[in-house]
Amino acid sequence: MSIITLITDFGNKDHFVAKIKGDIHRSFDKAKIVDISNNVSPFNIMEAAYILENTYKSFPENSVHIIDVDSEKTIEKKHIVVCLDNHFFISADNGILSILCQNINPEKIFEIRIHNESNQIDSSSKIFSEVASHLAKGGKPELIGKEITEIKSVKNLKPFVNEDQSQIVSSVIYIDNFGNVVTNLKRNVFEEIRKGRSFEISVRNYKFKKIYNKYTEIVNYNVPLNQRNDEGKGMVVFNSSEFLQISIYRSNPQNVGTASSLMGLKIYDSVTISFN
């Protein structure tokens, strides 16, 4: 029996999350359902993809992952199942899963073909719950759709590197609960382009010339505790998922502020790294 996970932009106020869980349990009463996040910003596929990429490997093989974000079926946006890395991913073909597929080739892709011609707004969630139940019970994806070879991709998946490799332009792809700003630049790409050179990271009017290994590295422990003034300082780290991240040390939206709010950064904004 496989685990079924949920990533949605439904939030926790309304009934939508409970309804999709109820639909799953009605089809498969022994289902084990895990909420990864139901607080994705509305229609934000980059945010959903980042959360998915950084969580799915923590689950056992053959887990079934529902990504119900921007999922209404249209003539341009079909519903799909992607078999990748020994997991099943169910979503609309809106670019979310292309982010996973840029690093790992999918084993198979299926267009879901079990739809009734429903005019109900929540029909996408019903279809996803039915397909997830089928797969979690060991059902074959071939029984719910036809195999296809391509899915939609989203722009700005990878940072831009100029011709002489003197500059990288990365994009903001995620802002976490602390207001940390995550870019699409991974450590291995940064080091490959850097080649040991010094660098300057430009974020709006802020400039950074050092990347810390951990948050507390910014603290000068030679200064007595009652004289330190480290909270609220801007810094750059590679986060636990190896993405370049702009942070404010011990940020608090209520008093210190966050990297996102203080620097005015939002999804798709640019962060530039120049090499000397």
Secondary structure, DSSP 8 states (H G I E B T S, - for coil): --EEEEEES--SSSSHHHHHHHHHHHH-TT-EEEEEES---TT-HHHHHHHHHTTGGGS-TT-EEEEESS---BTTB-EEEEEETTEEEEEESSSTTHHHHTTS--SEEEEE--------TTHHHHHHHHHHHHHHTT--GGGTEEEES-----S--S-EE-TTSSEEEEEEEEE-TT--EEEEEEHHHHHHHHTT--EEEEETTEEE---BSSGGGG--TTS-GGG---TT-EEEEE-TTSEEEEEETT-BTTTTB-HHHHHT--TT-EEEEEE-
